Amino acid sequence: MDAAFIGRLGNEDMHLKNYSLITRNNKIELAPGYDFLNSTIVINAKEEIALTLSGKKSNLNRNDLIEYYGIQRLGLSELFINKLLERIKSVYPDWIHKINNCFLSQVMKEKNLNLLRIRMKKINLI
């Protein structure tokens, strides 16, 4: 988990063009992020993502994200998805720690923590 996570959490303006892949040691990975803004809490955005997923931009649930996008569209195995979800769940306390200890005001920290809880609940991880 990199420091840009906090900005990615509520950035529904992240289009595919905002992501880059790099290859290091024969491994393809996401390039380090920059210029991220949690627009969900800054501008009170109503949409959760920029591009539609299963015909929706908001009110996404576990089925939309895991079953439709992960399994049907990306062809990921349930084993891979379960390992990834366990990894996300295992770093949840780290995310809380990073948010609580970042440069944001207490009000913005609380908004980020609340959004994190909401998103984790959507995929049934808390």
Secondary structure, 3 states (H helix, E strand, C coil): CCCCHHHHHCCCCCCHHHCCEEEECCEEEECCCCCCCCHHHHCCCCCCCCCCECCECCCCCHHHHHHHHHHHHCCCCHHHHHHHHHHHHHHHHHHHHHHHCCCCCHHHHHHHHHHHHHHHHHCCCC
